[in-house]
Amino acid sequence: MMGKDTVTNDVEVQHQPPGRPYKAEVTFDSADKNAHISLIHYVFAPPAGILDALQGRYGKPSGADAGWTYWLLPSCGVRVRYMLVAGPDGTVKGEEMFVEPLPKGAK
């Protein structure tokens, strides 16, 4: 684990649990010791299944835009965006999910 004195602008973590590896990229708003997380980006390898978990936890999505399904979670101050990633032949290559601050004016 990084100490507060080694905070950088970006951190990437590879997690390899049996059967469901994923990568998490964390972006901070600055390189200061008191930096806040400004974005978390997850990339999940197949099999698909994150969408079902998100719908089970947060219910019906708030909307969709350019292939992304999203949930606005004002109680947490975040928007969760999700996309299934398919190859040119239609096979599932993975899933992506972003956790980011709510857009200005979102309710």
N, C-alpha and C positions, 0 to 999 in steps of 0.2 A: 504494500500500500504506500502511496506517495505521501510524504509529509507536506504540510502547508507551505513550507519554504521551497518546494519543488513544483509548484503548480505551473503548468504550461497552458497554452491556448487550446490544445486538443489532446485527448487521451483516447487510445484505442485498446479495447480489451477483447481477446478471443476466449470464448468459453466453450469447452468441448464436453458437455455432459453426454453420456451414452444415448445415442439415437436422436439427439436434437442440438447440434452445435449452433452457436450464433456468435455474432460480433456486435459489440456495442461501442459506438463512437460518441464521446462526450466532448462538447465544445463549451468553453467558458467565455464569459463576457470580457475578460481581461486576463493578464498574467499576474495580477496582484495577488497577494496572499489571501485577501478576502474576496476573491473572485466568486461569482455566482455561475451556476450552470445555465447556459442559454439555450442548449439544444442537446437532446439525446437521440441518436439514430441507431436503430437495431436492424440487423440483417439476419434473417433466419433461413437456414437451409431447409429443403423439403424434409418431411411431408408437411403439407399445408395444415393449418389448424388455428392460427392466431386469430383469424377473423371470428371464429366461433367463440373463442375465449373473450374477445373484446365485446361482442354482442351479449354474451352471457353476463358480463360484468357491468357494462354501461348501457345496455339496451339498444334500441334502434339508433342508427347513426344520425347525426345532426345534418349531414349532407354529403355531397360528393362533388369533386372538382378535378377535372383533367386526369381521371383514372384513380384518384385518391378518395377513399372513404374517410370521413372524419367525425370525431366526437368533440363537442365543446364541453369542457368540464370546469365551469366557473368556480365551483367549490374548491378546486385544486389550482385554479389559475392557469390551466393548460389546455391545449388542443392536442388530441391524439390523431395522427394521420396514418392510414394503413393502405398498402397496395400489394396485390399479388403480382409477382414478377414471372412472366412467361417468356419462353424463347420464341423464335420465329415459327417453329413448328407447333406451338401451342402447349408444349410441355412446361410444367411448373418448374421454375428455376429457384424459387425461394419467395420470401415475403419481406417487406420492408415496413418499418414503423418508426415514426418520428414523434417525440414528445417535446413540445415547444410552448412558449408562452402564448396565452390567448391573443389573437389579433386584436388590435385596438378597436373598440366598439362592439366586440362580440359579447353576446349575453347567453 
